[in-house]
Amino acid sequence: TDRSFIGPWREARTVPADHPGLTPFALTVNINATLNNGSKQLLIVLLGVVAGPAAAGAYRLAFQLSQALARLADMFSRAVFPEFTRTSADPSPDAFKTLYRQAARFTLISGAIICILAPIVSKPVLSLVGGSEFADAYVILVLLSIATAFEVMGTGFEPVLLGIGRTRTIMGIRIVATILLFGTAAVTLTAYGGIGAAASTLLASAAALA
């Protein structure tokens, strides 16, 4: 047996005991990510079942375009989280408060800019990427872009909760947003198709931010 290979695994088994909060943190963060990403993909499937493949295809294109903005939010959240973790351990609260204000200001301004630009640039982007046959997805893309803007705004607050160990609060918010998403979608999908799905997503994102 190669002991050089087994040794690191034996050391890894002691990590949960050495860091008691690590396992709950990892589970909560992964459940939160699964709920967030999985619920959005399931909504597309449900839209296809209720409104047909054409509506699901238009919605999926708009969703993928809006997710380009969400990637930027993820990158920002991952970059700023270690800083919040480090400053939360600082005896002086000034550094933490300064970082929080800077992050919140940046994400709120970025989200506001996205809300302003979404109605302006959505139609040209759809025409460029999807062609004239996806022109009906304009309203969907605007709604999803604004929903993404709310998520961008939320990235200024989520790392704060992670940094101070409030992972259960984040998961609770995500569970409520997911219930609201599918609760409203049960009504809006049948009546409004893709626009209804986008409206439900927007409402859930707004609730998570609030």
Rosetta blueprint (number, residue, H / E / L):
1 T L
2 D L
3 R H
4 S H
5 F H
6 I H
7 G H
8 P H
9 W H
10 R H
11 E H
12 A H
13 R H
14 T L
15 V H
16 P H
17 A H
18 D H
19 H L
20 P L
21 G L
22 L H
23 T H
24 P H
25 F H
26 A H
27 L H
28 T H
29 V H
30 N H
31 I H
32 N H
33 A H
34 T H
35 L H
36 N H
37 N H
38 G H
39 S H
40 K H
41 Q H
42 L H
43 L H
44 I H
45 V H
46 L H
47 L H
48 G H
49 V H
50 V H
51 A H
52 G L
53 P H
54 A H
55 A H
56 A H
57 G H
58 A H
59 Y H
60 R H
61 L H
62 A H
63 F H
64 Q H
65 L H
66 S H
67 Q H
68 A H
69 L H
70 A H
71 R H
72 L H
73 A H
74 D H
75 M H
76 F H
77 S H
78 R H
79 A H
80 V H
81 F H
82 P H
83 E H
84 F H
85 T H
86 R H
87 T H
88 S H
89 A L
90 D L
91 P L
92 S L
93 P H
94 D H
95 A H
96 F H
97 K H
98 T H
99 L H
100 Y H
101 R H
102 Q H
103 A H
104 A H
105 R H
106 F H
107 T H
108 L H
109 I H
110 S H
111 G H
112 A H
113 I H
114 I H
115 C H
116 I H
117 L H
118 A H
119 P H
120 I H
121 V H
122 S H
123 K H
124 P H
125 V H
126 L H
127 S H
128 L H
129 V H
130 G L
131 G L
132 S H
133 E H
134 F H
135 A H
136 D H
137 A H
138 Y H
139 V H
140 I H
141 L H
142 V H
143 L H
144 L H
145 S H
146 I H
147 A H
148 T H
149 A H
150 F H
151 E H
152 V H
153 M H
154 G H
155 T L
156 G L
157 F L
158 E H
159 P H
160 V H
161 L H
162 L H
163 G H
164 I L
165 G L
166 R L
167 T H
168 R H
169 T H
170 I H
171 M H
172 G H
173 I H
174 R H
175 I H
176 V H
177 A H
178 T H
179 I H
180 L H
181 L H
182 F H
183 G H
184 T H
185 A H
186 A H
187 V H
188 T H
189 L H
190 T H
191 A H
192 Y H
193 G L
194 G H
195 I H
196 G H
197 A H
198 A H
199 A H
200 S H
201 T H
202 L H
203 L H
204 A H
205 S H
206 A H
207 A H
208 A H
209 L H
210 A L
